[in-house]
């Protein structure tokens, strides 16, 4: 079982990679992978939102 601090570190590490997905989505030659990248962004945003709802005290730290 993970404690809140470890979970926060992992979420922050994942969140820091979000820009990589956004940059990838902007590539004109992405083709059908655009759907997968877009889905990954949506799921990542959902994960971050859920974390912030679960641990609201961590949101502004």
N, C-alpha and C positions, 0 to 999 in steps of 0.2 A: 504494500500500500504506500502511495506517495503522500508526503505531507504537502501543505499548501505552498510552502516556499519552493519546493522542487517543481510542483506543478506550474507555478508562476514562471519559473525560469524556462521551463519547456515551452510554455505558451509564448513567452517573449521571444524565444529563439525561432519559433515557427512564424510569429508575426513579423519578425525582421526579414524574413524571406518573401513576404508578400509582394514587395516591389519587383522581385524577379519574375513572378508570375504575370504581373501587370506589364512589364517590359516584353515578356514573351508574347503576350496577347496582342501587342502592338506590331508584331512582325507580320509583314504582308504575305509571306510565303508559308504561313502556318497550316493552311489547308484545313482538313477535317479535325486536326488536333486542337483547333480553336475551341471546339465544343468541350473537349476534356479540360483544357486550361480554364475556360470560363467556369465549368463545374467545380474545379478545384478551388478557384477564387471564392465562389459562393459558399462552399463548405468551410473554407478557412474563415471567412467572415462570420459564418454561423457559429463556429467554434469559439472565436474571439468574443462574440456577443454573449454566448452562453457562459463563458468564463467570467465576463464582466458582470453578468446578472447574478452568478453564483457567489462571486467574491467582489462585491461592489467597493469594499474598502481598498482593494488592490488597484482599482481603475486609475487613480490619479497619482500613483506612486512611480 
